[in-house]
Amino acid sequence: MKIAFAGSFAMRLADPVRARLAMPCEVVSDDETHIVSRLADVDVLVSMSFNKQMADAGRHLRLIQVPGAGLDRIDRSALRAGLHLANAYGHEVGIAEYVIGAMIALSRSFGCLDAKLRIDEWASQWAIGAPAPPLWPELAGKTLGILGFGHIGEALARRARAFDMRVCAIRRQRQIAPPAGVAFVGGLEDLDEVLGQSDFVAITLSLSPETRGLLDERRLRLMRSSAYLINVARAEIVDEAALYRALATGGLAGAAIDVWYRYPTKPGTAPPATEPFRELPNVIMTPHVSGWTEGMLQARAKLIADNIERTARGAPPLNAIPPSL
């Protein structure tokens, strides 16, 4: 068996996967462009991206293993008969914990309080000769709207209930009987209603033609001015300019953004967006790390190793993606 890891994210999984393989395999790693010339005798390609050029070069390929959950960079039309496609999860715990942390950090203004105290300014009831700040809100009793109710959404809902939050969710189709502790699971036709009643909105949807630009200026205006947005899915689900305007003008109280409109293409610095989100004090910016945890790495490395061994013996992969999806 010959395995190729393509791209920076996949390449970081090469050693953990190799350590879990119980069978000998030849492993090659390269960026997504240069890996093409090395695919002629490769059996399994581990990559966030797959296109016709890769398909033409990899005539021996039996499995395209996406090392993450997102399939937005996979050209399904390039998959020939008999070539399996699978993705990997294992990130739901880390991302759910990130969202809970972001909700607390945003609503309690941790960033601003930290910055002020570093210059010896007490923005609290302990300040002398200054008014006390407004009382901080609690998560208890607030409504969390979860856009996307798959692995991540379900993990987040369980944790939100531990904070006594009311949970509403949106998925592709309405769920008649929501799970315990979830008030409502609606379809996309219920999105406007959920946006309007939520104190926090967490985006965990996958990117597709249906969800690209889903939160445009009109929908962002449906949200309360006291509400917070947390995006751990894909940036393109939210209109960039509309989001910036809402945050800069008080249309939203704040946001935590972990996924971006621009990504590095070479070593060195790289701005994550066209709009200057960095200038806004009500935004927490993180570089797509919400799911980058020990548990995620272990779970994904194990699943990828299992799928390599399943491919070697002719068995279908775990987390197989049906051709029609």
N, C-alpha and C positions, 0 to 999 in steps of 0.2 A: 504493500500500500504506500502511495505517495500522497502527502498532504501539503497543501499550499496555504499559507496565511498571508492575506493581502491587506495592506493598509495599517496605519499606526495602531488602531484599536485592536484589530485581530492579532497583530504581531505581539502585543503584550500578553496575549493568552497562549502563545505558542509553547513556552516552557511549562506552565501549569498543566496544559493538556498533555504534553509529552510525558510528564511525570505520572499521569494517570493511565496511560496506555499499557495494556498487558501484552501487547503484540508489537513486533518490530515494525517501524514505519520510517520512511524517509521524509524529512520535513524541510521545506524551503519557505523562506519569507522574503517579501519585497513590498514596495508600494504598489498601489492599484494599477499604475501604468506599466511598470517594468515587470510585473508578475505575468503579464500576458505572454511574453516570449518564453516563459518557463512552464506553461500549462499543458504541453503536448502529452505528457504521460502522467498527469496528476489525476488521482481518483477523487479526492475531496478538496474543495476550495472553501476555506473559511474566510469570509469577507462580508463587509457591510454593503458592498456594491457588486452587481453582476450585470453585464451588458452583452450585446451581440458579439463584440470583439472578443470578449472572454470565452463566450460559447464557441465561436469558430476556432479559437486556439486550443480549447480544452475538449477535444472530441472524445477523450477517455473519461471525462468527468462523470461521476455517478451521484454526487451529492454536493449541493451548494448549502453550506452551513452558515447562516447569518449568526454572528456572535452576540447579537442583541435582539430586541423584540421588533424594532422598526423594519419595515419592508419597503420604505419609500424610495430607496435607491436600487431596488431589484427590478430589472426589466423582465417581467413574467413572459413576455412574448419570445424571449431568447431561450426559454427552457424547452428543450426537445423532449420527446417521449422517452420515459425511462430515467430522466434526470430529476432526482428528488430535490425538494427545497424544504429546509427546516429553519426555525429560529430558536432563540434561547431566552429564557426569562431569568428568574433568580434575583432580580433587582427590586422586586416589589416591596420587600421589607425596608431596605435602605431608602427608597424613594418616599415611602409612606412616612418614615421617621423624619425625613427632610421636610416634608410638607407640614407636619405638626410643629417642628422647630421653627419653620419660617412663619407660620401663623402667630406663634408666640412672640418671636423677635420683632415682627412688623407691628403687631397691635400694642406691644409694650415699649416700642421705640428704643430697643436696645442699642442700636447703632448711634443714635443721637445722644442718648444718655452717656454712653461710653466716651464719645468724642468730647462732650462737655466736661466730664469729670477728669479727663486727661489734661485739661487746662484749668483744673481746680474750680470749676463752676458747678455748683450743686443745683441741678434742675429737679429739686424734690422738695418735700415738705420740711426738710431739715435746713433749708436756706434761711438765713436771717435777713429781714428787711425786704423780702421778695414774696410775691404770692405763690402759694402752692400750685403745682401743675394740676390739670384735670385728672380725675381718677382714671386709672388704666382699666380697660375692659377685661373681662374674663372670657375664656372660650366657652365655659359652661353656659348653656342656654342659647348660644349662637347657632345659626344655620350654616352648614357647609354644603355647598353645591359641588358635586364631583362630576365633571364632564368626561365620561369614559368609565365604564364599570366592569373592567376586566380584572386581571391579576392585581394591578396597582390600585385601582379604585376600590376593590373589595378589601385589600389590606389596609388602605387608608380609612375606610368606613369603620372597620373594627377598632382602630386606634382612636378615631374621633369620638366614638361612643364612650370610650373610657374617660374622655374629658367632658362627658355629659352634653355633647353637641347634638343638635338635630341634623340628620343627614338626608339629603336628597341627591339623586343621581340621574344622569342621562346616559343612555346607551343607544345602540342602533334601533332597537325596538323596545317598546314599553314592556316592563316585567310586571305581570299581574300580581304575583305574590312576592313582594320584596323580602330579602332576608331579614332575620331578626335584628332590630335596632336601626333599620333604615326606613324612613318614613315613606319614601316614594322613589320608584325607579321608572322614569319616563323615557319616551322616545325623543328623537330630535325635534319632533313637533312641539314638545313641551319645554324646549330650551329657553325661550323668552321668559316663561313663567319662573323657571328655576333661577335664572340670572337676577330677576327682579326681587326675589325673596331671600337671596343668600347674603350673609355677612362676609363669607369667604368663598371664593370659587377656585377650585383646583382643576387644572386641565391635565388629564391623563389619556386623552384620545390619541389614536394613531393618525398620522397624516395621510390623507387620501384626497382625491378630487372633491369629495363630498365635504371634507372638513377644512380644506385649505381656505383661509380667510373667513372662517366660520364666525369669529368674533370681530365683526367690522365696527365701524363707528356707531351705527344704529344700535347694535347689540351692547356695546360697551356703555352706551348712554342708558340702557335699561338697568344697569347695576346701580346700587346705592352709592352715593358719594362717600359713605363711610365704609364701603366694602374694600376688600383686598383680593388681588388676583395672584395666584401662584401657578406658574407654567413649568411643568416638568415633562412635557410631551414633545412638541415640535414648535418652534417659533412661528412658523408660517400659518399656524392655526389662528393666530391673532394678527390683525393688520398692524404693522409696525408704527406707522405715522399716527394712526388713531389711538393706539395704546400710549404713545408718548404724549399726545395732546391731553388725554384723559388724566394722566399722572401729573402733568405739568400745570394743569388748570384747575385741579381739585375735583375732577369728575370721578376719580377713584382716590381712596385714602392712601393706597400704596400697592406695591407688587414685589414679589420675589420671582426673578427670572433666571432659570437655569439652562434654558435652551435658546439659541441665538439665530440671528438672520445672516450672519457671516461667520465663517470658521477659518482657522489658519490654513494656509496652503503652502507655507514654507517656514523654516525656523525664524524665531524672533517675535516681535509684538504683532498683534493683529486686532483691530477694532471689531467688537462683536456685533455692531449694528451701525446703521447710517445715522439714526437719531441719537442725540447725546444723552442717553439714559444715565451715564456716569455723573452728570451734573445734578441729578435729582436726589434729594435727601430721603425721599420716601421709597426708594428702590433698593432691594438687596440683589446684587449681581453675583452670580456664581458661574464658573465656566463648565457647565454640563457635567457636574460631578455628583448629582443627587443620588445616583445609583452605584457610584464607584465605592463599594464597600467590600470588606473581606468576605462576607457571606455571598455577595454577588459573584465574585471571582471564583470562589470554590464551586458554587452551583453551576456556573456556566462551563467551567473547565471540565467538570464531571460529565455534564450532558454532552458536550462536544466529543469528549473521549468515548463515551458510550455510543454516540452516533457513528463515529469512525469505525468502531468495532462491529456495530450492526451492519454497516455498509459492507465491510469485509466479508461477512457471512451471508450477505444477500437479504438481510432483514430490513424492513422499512424503518426510517428514522423516527425517533421521538420528536414530538412537536412538528410533525410534518404539516406543511401548508398545502391544502388542496389546490389544484390548478385553477379552480373557478373563483377562488377568493382574491 
